[in-house]
């Protein structure tokens, strides 16, 4: 039997899906697991996955994996399930419930070869230990900062002030995202960034691919949460710091299945200013 598992969405969600692959293979150990997503490089070295395809690159897929064969297609959207919308359980649990799979673990799995470590790692050699930051997420080229997801500037400034003497502070970002004074920006391939994450000694992250990757690599990190919830997207290995309670009533006329737009609609901002969002001393203490 061919089990065809389709994952829609960003790279963090695809990393999380590797935990679902464990459950699929446990229930269907003799099946071939064929994964289709936007990021097939996530599944390199994953022994649970027989083939990984990118959307738009499934040449002869029907002929090879569907036509005249026993198949099972897993292509539903976990984000539209009631328990997910109500933030009652982790995304991986919802995925498993949706497909009647055993829930085994939250953490995904990522694999690096020694060749990758040697080849990519030499680019990140530093005379100081690395403090890695992922301050911004998403793919919106016009809106550089989302209050609902990204690390507030005052937090970045304080972390740089406290740690720049003893640590090489490195920020992973896309070309169209913000850069910060006193921080080395790195824009690189996914596999190369995994090596950088693995080499880092401390990590300050948001709910984006970095925190999913760190959990999959068994690397405890400090993760800041604003609109999203660590119960749903987080991992126990991390120190998850939720934003402080809201100080004003936000305008939520556009809210539908989630309270806040993750892109950071200014109308929905529930504070008087960003200084009210986090206790920076709590973040610094966590990084220690």
N, C-alpha and C positions, 0 to 999 in steps of 0.2 A: 504494500500500500504506500502511496505517496501522500504525505501530509504537507499541504501547501499553507504556509503561515505568512500572512501579509501584515506588515506593520506600517501604518501611516504615521507621519509626523517627523519630529526632529531627531537629532542624533542621540540626545539624552534618553528619549523614549525607546529608541532602538537598542541602546545599551541595556536598559531595563528589561527589554524583551528577551535577552539571553537567559534570564532566570526562568522565563516561561518555556524556553526551549528545553531546559532541564526537566520540567514537568511533562512536556509532550513526550520526550524520549522515555521517561519512566512509565507512562501509560501505554505507549506504543513503541516498545523497544525494537521491534523488527521492521518498523516503517522507515522509509526514507523521508527525512525532514528537509523540505525545500522552502527557503526563506526568501521573500521579496520585500524590499524596503528601499529607502533612499540612500542607505549607507551600508553596502555589503562588506566594506572593509572592517566593520565591527566584528564580523563573524570569522575572520581569519584565525586559523588554529583551533577553532571551536569544534570539538569532536562530536558534539550533539547535532551539528548541522552538516548535511550532506552536500548541499549546494546553496549558494547565496547569490541572488540576482538583484540588480538595481532596476528601479522603475524605468521603463523605456528601453531596456536592454535585454528583453526576454525573447531573443530570437529562437524560433521553433519550439517555444515553451509548451504550447498546447500539444503539439505532435509528440514531444519527448516525454512529458510528464502527466498528461491528462487523457489523451485519446486512447480508448480501449484499455484503460487501466483502472484499478481500484484507487479511488482518491478520497481525501477528506480536505475540505477547504476551511481554514480558520482565518476569516477576514473581517470579523466584526470590530466595532470601535468601543474599547473599554471606557473611553471618556463619556460615553452616552449612557452608561449603566447607572442605576439609581444609587447604589452604594458609593460609587465614585463621586457622583454629584453631591451627595450628602457627606462626603469626607469620612466615611465610616471605616475604611480599610485601605491598605496599601494598594497601589496600582497593580502590582503583580498578583496580589490576592484576587482582585477584581477580574483580571485577565483569566486566571485559573478557574474561578467560579463560572465565568461566562462560557468556558469550553468544557466544564466538568472535568477539570484536571486536578491532580493532587497538588496542593500548595506545599512547596519544599523550602524555598528560601526567597528572601527579598533581593539580596545582592545579585547583580548580574555577574558575568564572567568575561574577562578580556585576556588575551594571550599575546605576549610579545616573544619573539625569538631572540636569541643571543646576538644574532647578526644585526637585528634592528637596534638592540641596545648599544652595540658597538658603533654602528654607523650613525645613528641619530644622536646618541648620547654625547659624542665628542663636540657637537655644536653648542652644548650647554655647560661645558666645563667652566667652573668659576672658582676663584680663590676664597669665596665665602659660601656658607650653606645657603640654599635657595629657599626663599619664602615666596610661594606661588600664589598669585591672586587671579581669580576670574571675577571681574567687577561688573561686566555687562553681558547680557545674553540676547537671544533672539536674532532676527535677520532683517529688521527694519532699517533701511539705509538712511531714511530721512530723520527719524526720531532717534537721537544718539543715546538718550537716557530714559529709562522707565522707572519711575518711583516705585512701581509695584513689584519690581523684580531685582533691580540693580543696587549695588552698594552705594549709599550716599557719599558724596564727595568728602564731607567732614570726617567720615570713618577712614577713608583712604588716606587722607592727609595725616591723621593721627597715627595710623599704622606705619606710614613711611617715616614719620618723625621718630617713632619709638624703635624701629627695627633697621633702618638703613645703615647704621654704623656696623652692625654685626652680621647682617644678612644681605645677600644679593636679591633684591625684590624684583620679581619677574611677573609680568602680566600677560596672560594669554588672551588674545582678542582677534577679531576680524579687522580687515583693513579699514572698514567704514565705522569702527567703533572708537570710543574715546581713548586717549592715552593720558598719562598722568606724569607730572614732574617727579623725578627721583625714582622712576620705575622703568625697567627695561621692557619694552613691548616685544612680544613674539607672535608672529602670524605664520603658521606652519601647517603641514598636513596633519591629519588626525593621528596617524600612526606615530609620527614624530612627536606630537604633543603628549601622547601616552608615555613616551620615554621621558619627557620632561617632567610630567606628573610623578612618575616613579622615582626620579632623581631628587625631587624636592623634599626638604625636611619639614616644612610647615606649609599649610594650605589654607587660604581664606577664600571661600567660594560662595556662589549663589546657587539657586535651583536652576542649574543648567548642566551641560554635558560634563563639566569638570567634577561635580559632586557624584554623579552616577559612575564616572570612570574611576574616581578615587575609591569608591565603595567596591567596585568590581576588582580593583587591584589590592584591596584590603589595606587601604591607607587612611587612617583616621584624619579627619579634617574639620575645620570650623566652617559651618554653613549658615548663612543668614537667610531668613525667610520673611517675606512681607505678605504678598497676596496669596501665595500658595502655602500648602500645609505639609510639614514634615511627616505627619501621619500617613499621608497619601503618597508623597514622592520621596521621602527621606529614608535614611538608613541609621540603624542603631549604632553603627561603628563611629558615626560622626557626632560632634557636639553641635546640635541644632539650636540656633538662637532665633527665636521668633521676635518680630518687631513688637515694640511696646504697645499697650492698648491705645486705641484711637482717641484723639483729643477733641475732635469735632465730628458732627454728623455729615457724612459724605453725601453727595448727590448721586443716587443710584438709579436714575430713571432708565438707563440703558442696560442695566444688569439683567441677564437672562438665566443661564444655567450656572453661572459663577458670580460671586459678589462683585469682583473687580476684573476689569480688563487688564490682562497681564502686560499689555503694551503701555500701561500707565496713563489712562485718561485723566487729564488735569482736573476735570470736574469731580472725579471720584476721590481725590486726595483727602485722606481723613485726619490730617494733622494741620496745625497752624504753620509749621515749618519742618524741615527735614531733621533738625536737631532733636525733635521729639520722637524720632522713629526708633533709635537704638541707644542703649547705654554703652558708650564706647569702651568704658572700663571693663565691662563684662566681656567684650570681644577681645581686648588685649589680654585679659586674664586667661581666656580660652587658648589663645595662641601660645601662651607660656607652657 
